[in-house]
Amino acid sequence: MCIIAICEDRKLTKTEAENCFKNNNDGAGIGWAEKGFSRYSKGLMSFDEFWYVYEPINVLPHVVHFRNETSGGVCPQLTHPFNISEESKIYLDYEGKDPLLFHNGVLTGWDNSLLDFYIKNGAKIPDGEWSDSRFVAVLVHHLGKMVLKFKRGGKYVLVSPDGNITIFGDFETVKGVRFSNNGYEKYSYRRGFVGYGGSYDGLEWIYGEDEGYAGKWGGGLKSNDKVVTTTKNSTKDNWQKSKSALLNKPSK
């Protein structure tokens, strides 16, 4: 479910970036601070588009987000980051004084919380597309960044205009880049099942770069198990149809 890369000492390699995009291919965005301003470019919906924008960026540190849609639908506007501001207005390119928020995870019940928030404050819901992450950006504006310490729902990264980066959650460091999970690795065939306690048509799913492998529930996976050729997003779409689980990376 999404991946955040905090590039502190180096940029992402093209292989890392391709792996991240293949594993989370619902759009990408890049954010950083420069000369006292927050800047970002997002809504990059193909890898070629992403790499065209990313390759010439030479500012360190910077933060990259690859989205795997869990709320709000797939569209450029809901890629990350989000402006931490009263309405968290959506821009695809931004330069200004708003801090930026990146999110890796799922905030359950966010839509009901959003309605409660605006009803209790007697305010109109701002226009535009909404997701749990945009709502969190609004909460941080009103309640401060420490709300993220108590608001469960994943891992968060904040970038301020002065270049300060605040991290909530555990990240793993790989040669100068902090990743929110190991989605930067190339998926490969392995035994075991994957997911958050759900299935599709009674099968456990595991997927590689080009194929999905299915096995009986609880029976593990073998090389001669059924192989399902996948098209873009089809494995993820199958899981989402069940509404009971999101596909995640197989454990090692």
Buried (B, 14 or more C-beta within 10 A) or exposed (E): BBBBBBBBEEBBEEEBBBBBBBBBBBBBBBBBBEEEBBBBBBBBBEBEEBBEBBEEBEBEBBBBBBBBBBBBEBBBBBBBBBBBBEBBBBBEEBBBEBBBBBBBBBBEEBBEBBEEBBEEEEEEEBEEEBBBBBBBBBBBBEEEBEBBEEBEBBBBBBBBBEBEBBBBBEBEEBEEBBBBBBBBBEBEBEEEBBBEEBBBEEBBBBBBEEEBBBBBEEEEBEEEBEEBEBEEBEBBEBBBEEEEBBBBBBEE
